[in-house]
Amino acid sequence: MSLGFSSSYGRNFLGDAPGWYKKTLLAFLILNPIVLYGAGPFIAGWLLIGEFIFTLAMALKCYPLPAGGLLAFEAIALGMTHPESVYHEAAKNFEVILLLIFMVAGIYFMKDFLQFTFTRILTRVQSKYAISLLFCLAGAVLSAFLDALTVTAVIMAVSYAFYNVYHRFVSGKGLDGDHNLIDDNSVKEMNRADLIEFRAFLRNLVMHGAVGTALGGVCTLVGEPQNLLIGGEMGWHFVPFFMEVMPVTLPVLAVGLLTCLGVEYFKIFGYGAQLPGNIRSHLLETAVKMEEKRGRRGRAKLVVQGLAGVWLVCALAFHLAAVGLIGLSVIVLLTSFNGVIEEHQLGSAFEEALPFTALLVVFFSVVAVIHDQHLFKPIIDYVLSLTGHSQLAAYYIANGVLSAISDNVFVATVYISETKMHFVNMLGAIPNIGMTGQELMDKLTDPHLVRADVLATLPQAAAEQASRLMLQLDKLAVAINTGTNIPSVATPNGQAAFLFLLTSALAPVIRLSYGRMVLLALPYTITMSITGLIAVYYVL
């Protein structure tokens, strides 16, 4: 029996993925144990990271879950990490998993309201500069209170709906029934050029919006998962967190918005695509028809969805519950008050998020390998050996580089925990503090205690020394936060929202590949990262 790729087993392996892709993955699986036993787990661990990045880069050839999952499965089988470590990483990020399962599904039930709102914006705002800036700014403002994945899900839903309407029209299909949005064979020849331009236009908008989520997400305690983690370690609530990071985040926000306008004005890095006038007219005509068909009952659903949106923002802003549980409350409210009561209607809401949730858990396996094999330890040891502004800059750069190739939540977790432990030891070395370094650190980072009051209980010399150490720790925490959030826009690996977009149903529709996403993010990466570095070095 032939076991080649022409056999039934070979054709079934990774399905319709190209033959070269299948052979490459098999080569990885064969190479890994050889490198592990020949060169050691450290080299094999970095090789695994490179291979996993390859599966992400080829997301349009094969969804990363099967291929990346095989690599992670092999790493566990080879003892590079353990199931307990993977479970620990998943449990530690359970709030993010809940977010993906419930919040994204909750947004699904708000899609009519979102489509109604953004359709009006796109059909009435003529200027591409204004639309681009609006998407970027809206992404920033919303992600400061919502999670970036939630905001990205909104942008994706709206873009998908726009493309669906037009692609069906130029393919001669109605709005009802199944339709393959990737296949252009049925598109009329005279509409192909406009369709290509429309795809480029949507790519521009989703990238402006996705970068906007990073711009706003870095600013607040609830904007990104690692913000909450860092804030918890430092004892910062919502306002103190905002004030601590503001010297870096606000200049970066301003430069990011200017970059948005600049790339559109100069039409560089794939930006500058315009919305063809006939498409805008068709979308407007479709919007008018949809409003006419909506009727009183449809308008009532929009009102309910709008009110649910208000509840969502308020609940997240005041952190009334875990983000995922708030998403579940949105599902309950919208399904009950808008009459979504059949199981198959509910099931569709979870189709987009669950594959990515599974992929994220696979990614936690790679994170567990990084942790167990101490792959980042040499870099961490080096930056801890520096002092002053050089240490701040090194922290920012190291966190940025590692976040671009790894998970920024993991990088932030490792850095804040290792750094805080380093400063615990330094506090413990201060004479006459009357307690251990850990006990003093616990008091100085307790959100219910005023730091100045804690320092006042120490002898003057000890208090001054402890105050200087904590001031430097505060600055390093800001460098970690901004370093993991800002430069990580370089690739989908570092930003979960980018990876979510890359692996979504929208990406193949608008031809958004890994390479194209990196190119579109490049101007933002350059300007925002440099601005953040300057602010960290000179302003903090």
N, C-alpha and C positions, 0 to 999 in steps of 0.2 A: 504493500500500500504506500502510495506516495504521500509524503508529509510536507511537500513543498507548498508554495503559496498558490499553486494552481489546484491543489486538492481542496476538498470540502472543508477540512480543518483549517487550512491556510486561508481560505476565503472568509471563513467565519471569524478568524482571529482579527480583531479590530475592524471587522466589517468592510466598509467601502473606503477605508483609509488607503492612501497610495502604498504600493509595494515597497518603495524605498523607506517610507515611514515605519512600516512593520519590521523591515530588516534592521533599521537603526535601533528601534526599541529592543529587539532581540539581542543586538550587539551590546547594548547597555546592560541588559540582564546577565549576559555571559561575562562581560568585563568586570562588573562590580565585585564579585567574589574573588576574582584574580587580583584586583587592586587591593582589596581589603586584606588578603593574606600575604600579598607581596610587598605592599607599601605601607600598610597600617590603616587604622580607622580614620585618622585625621585626613589623609589624602582621599580616602574613599568617601568620606563625608562631604568634602568639597566637590568631588566628582558627582555625587548624588544631587547636590544643589544645582550644579550646571545642567544635569540631565532633566531635572524637574523644571527648570526654567525653559529648557527646550520644548517640553510638552506644553507649557503655557504659550510659548511663542508660536507653536503650530496648532493653536486652538481651533482654527478654521479647517484644518485637515482632519483633526480628531479631537473631540471634546476631552479635556485633560484628565477627567475622572478615571477612565479605564487605564490609560497609559501611565499616568502619574500614580494611580492606585497600585499598579503592578510593581512600580519602583519602590513605593513605600512598603508594600507587602514583603518584597524581597529584603529590604533593609531590616525589617523586624525579624524575619526568618534568619538573617545572618547575624543577629545579635547586636546590630548597631544601635538599636534602641529596644524598648520592651513595651508590650501592650499596656502595662500599667502607666508608663510614661505618656503614651498617647492619650490614654483615658484621663490622666491628670491634666494634660494640656487642654483637652476638650472640656473637662469639668470647669477648669479655670476660666474658660471663655464661653461658659454656658449662656451668659447673657447675650453674647453676640449670636449664638446659635438660635436662641429664642427670637432675637431680632429678625434674623433671616426668615425663620419659619412664619412668624405671625405678622411682623410689621409690613413686609413686602406683600403678603396676602391682603392685609388691611388696605394698603394703597390700591390694590386691584379693584376693590369695591368702591373706590373713589374715582375711578378712571373717567367716568362720564363727566364729573365736575371738572376734573383736571383738563380733559380734552376740550370741554366747552371754554374754559378760561384761556388756555394757551392758544387755541384756535383763533380766538378773538385777537389775542396779542399779535400773532403771526400774520393774520390777514389784514390787520389795520395799521400796524407799524411798518412803514415802507422802507426805512433805512436799515441796512444790514448792520451798520455800526450800532444803532440803537438796540436792535434785536439781540446782537451778540453780547453787548454790555448788560442788557437786561437779564439774559440767561445766566451770565457769569455772576452778576450781583445777586440775583435771586438765589442761585445755588449757594453763594456765600452766606447770605442772611439766613436762609432756611436751615442750612447745615450747622449754623451756630446754635440752633435750638433743637433741630432734628438730627438724627444720625445721617451721615453722608450716604449710606446705602439707601435709606429711605428717599432722600432727595434724588439720587441717581435713578431709583426705580420710577419716580415721577417723570423725570426727563425722558427715560426710555419708553415709558408707556405712551407719552404724548407723541414722541417722534415716530414710534411704531404705528400709531393710529393715523398720523398724517400720511406716512408712506403707504399704508394699507389702502387708504381712500384713493390716492392717485394711481397706484399700481393697478388696482382693480379697474379703474376708469380707462387707462390706456391699454389694458389687456382685454377690454370689452366685457368685463365681468361686473356683476352687481355687488352690492355690499353684503349680501347674504350668501351663505354656502362656503365651502372650502376653496382655498386659493393658495398656490405656491408663490410666495413673494420673492423667492430667490431666482426662480425661472423667468427669464425675459423673452422666451421664444414666442410668446403670444402678444408681446408688446408691439404696437404699430411702429413701423420704421420711422415715420415722421416725428414720433415722440421719444425716440431713444436718446437723442442728445439732451433733451430737457430732463429726462429721467436720470441720466448720469450727473447732470448739474444739480439736480434735486438731492441725489445721494450725497454729493460733496457738501451741499448746504447743510444737510442734517448732521453729517459728520462734524462739521464746524460747530454747530450748536451744541451737540451732546458733549463735545470735548470742552467747550467754553463752560458749560454747566458743570461737568465733572471736575474740572480744575477749580471752579468756584466753590465746590464742596470742600476741597482741601483748604482753600483760602479762609473760609468761614469756620471750618471744623477745628482748625488749630487755635482759634481764639477763645473758646469757652470750655468749661468743664465737661459738658455733655456732647461736645461736637464730635469727638472721636473716642473709641474705647480706651486708648492709652492715656488720654487726658484725664479720664476718671481714675485710672490706675495711679498716675503720677500725683494727681491732686489728693488722692487718699493717702499716699505715702507721706506727702508733705503737710497734710492737715489743711488744705486749701478748699474752701467752699466756692460757690459760683463767682461771687464778686472778687474775692482775693485772687482767685486763679486768673480772671480776666486782667486784673491790674498787674499781676506779676509778668504775664506774657506780653502785655500790650506794647512795650518798647520794641519788640521784634515783630509782632504780628500785624500791627497797623501799617508800618512802612511796607511790609510784604504785600498786604492787601492792596494798598495804593498802586504799587508797582505791577501787581498782577492784573488789575483793571486797566492800567495803561498798556500793558502787553496785549491784552485782549483787543484794544483799539488799534494798536500798532500793527499786529499781524494781519488784521482785516484791511487796514489802509494800504499797506505795502504788498498785500497778497502773497505772503511768503509762508513756507512750511505747510503748504496745502490749504491755507485759508484764503478767504476772498471770494468763495463761491456765492453766487446770487440766487435768490428764489425766482425762477422764471415767472413772468407776469401771468401767463396763462394758467400756471399751477396755483398761484395765489388766488386768481379769479375762480378756479374750480373749487379750491378749498373753501372760499367764501360762499360760493353757491351751495356747496354741500352742507356747510354750517347752517345756512339759512333754511335749507330743506329739513335738516335734522331738527332744528328748533320748531319748525312748523309741525313736524310729525310727533314731537315730544308730547305736546298736549299738557293739560293741567297735572296729570299724574306724573309725567316725566319731569315737569318743573318742580313738583313737590320732592321728587327724588334728589334733584340737584340741591335743593335747600337743605335736605337732610345730610347730604354729603358735605356741603359747605359747613354746616354746624359740627359735623364730626371732625372736620379739619380744624376748626377752632378748638374743640376739645383736645385733639391730638397735640396741637402747639402748646396749649396751656399745661397739659399733663406732663409733657416733656420738659417744658421750661421750668416747672416747679418740681420736677423729678418725683411725681406722685407714686410712681412704681417703676419697676424695671421696664426698659424700652419694649421688650418683647411682649410683656403683659399688657402694656398700653396698646400695642398693636392688636392683641387679642380682643381688647375691649372695643376697638374700632370695628373689628369683624363682627362682634356680637351686635353692636348698635346698628351698623349699616345693613346687616342681613335681616335683622328683625324688623326694623322700621321701613325697609324698602322691599320686603317680601321675598327675599332670597331664601327659600326653605327646602329646596331639593338638593340631595347629596351631590349630584353631578354638577350643579351650579356652583357649589362650594369647592369641589375638587379642582376646578380650573384655576382657582386663585393660587393654588400651591404649586402649580407646575413649573413656574419660573424660578422659584426660590429653592426648592428641594435639591435639584442637581447641584447647585452651587453650594448648598449647605453640606452635602456629602463631600464635595471637592475641598471645602474648607477643613473638614475633619481629616481628610487625607493630607492636607497641607500641615496640619498639626503633627502628623507623623514625622514629616521632614523637620519641623521645629523641634520635636523631641530628639531627633538625631543630632541636631545642632547643639542642643542643651547637653545631652548625655556625652557627646564626644568633645565638648568644650571648643567648638570650632571658632568661636569669636574671642576666646580668652586672650590670645596674644595681642589683639587690638585693644581690648579693655585694659589689659595691664599697661600698655604703652601710654594711653591717654591719662591713666591715673598717675603716671609718673611725672606728668607735666604740672605746671603751676600757673596761676594768674590768668590773664587773657588768652595766653597760648592754650591753656587747658580748656577754656570755654570754646575756642575755635576748633580745637581737636575733637572735643565732644560733639559739636555740631556736625563736623565733617564725617566723623566715624559713624555716627547715628544715621546720617543721610545716606552714606554709601551702603551700609549694611541694610538699611530699610529698603533701598532700591532693589536689592537682590533677595531679600528675605521678607518676613512679615514684620511690619512696623510695631505691632502690638508686642510681639515677642522681643524685638530689639529694645523697646522701651522698658519692658519688664526686666530684662537682664541688666540693663544699664542702671536703672533707678535702684534696683535691689543691691547690686554690687557696689554702687557708689555710696548708697546710704550705709551699708555695712562698713565701708572704708572710713566714713566719717564717724560712725559709732566707735570705732577703734581709736580715732583721733580724739574724740570727746573723752573716752575712757583714760587717755593718757594725760589729761589735764589734772594737776594736783588739787587736792582739797575740795572736790566737788561733792563729796559725801554720798555718792551713789555710783552705780556702774554707768558706763557709757551708754548702754542700751536703755537703762531707766531714764537717763537725762534726755536722750533722743526721743523717747516716747512722750515725755512731757513737752518738749519743744515742738513736736509735730502734732500734739493733741489739739484738734480744732475747737475744743471747749475751753482751752486755756489760752491766756494771753502770753505770748512768748516773753515780752518784757517783764511780766510778773514772775515767770519762772526764773529768768536770769537774775532778777532782783534778790532771789533767795541764795544766790551763790556769792562767795567772796568776790570783791571787785576785780581782781586780776583774772580769776577764773571766768567770771561773767564776760569780761572783755574778750578773752580768748575764745570762749564758746560762741559769742555773738559774731565774731569774725568768721568762724568756721561755718556757722549756720547761714550767714550771708552768702558765702561762696557756694554752699549746698543749694540754696535757693536759685542762684544763677545757673548752676549746673543742671538743675531740674528743668529750668526754662530752656537751656540748650538741648537737653534730651527731648523735650516736648516738641520744640520747633524743628530740631534735626530729624526726628522721625516723621514729622508731618509734611514738611515743605519739600526737601529734595526727593522724597519718595514718589513724587508725581512723575519722575523720570520713566518709570516702567509700571505695568500693571501688577508686578509682584509685590510692591510695597504698599499700594493703596488698594484696599479691599473693594472700594467703589469702582476703581478702574478694572479690576479683575472681574467683578460682577458684570460690568458693561461688556468686556471682551468676550465673556462666555455666555452672554444673553442671546435670546432669539433675534434681537435687533442687529447685532454685529455682522452676521453674514448677509443680512438684508441690505445694509448700507455699505457693505464691503469694508468693514473696519477690522483690519487684521492687527496682529501684535506689532509688526513693524510700522504700520501706518499710525497706530496709536502713539508709539514712541516718538515718531517724527512730529506729530501734531502737538505732543506735550513738550517737545524740546525747547521752544522759545520760552515757555513758562518755566521749565526746569532751570534754564540758564539765568533768567532775570530774577526769579524769586529766590533761588538758592544763593546767588551772590548778594542780594539785598539782605537776606536773613543772616548770612555770614558777617557782613559788615555791621549789622545791628547788634549781633551777639558780641562781636569783638570790641566795638567802640561805644555802644550805648549801655549794655548791661553793666 
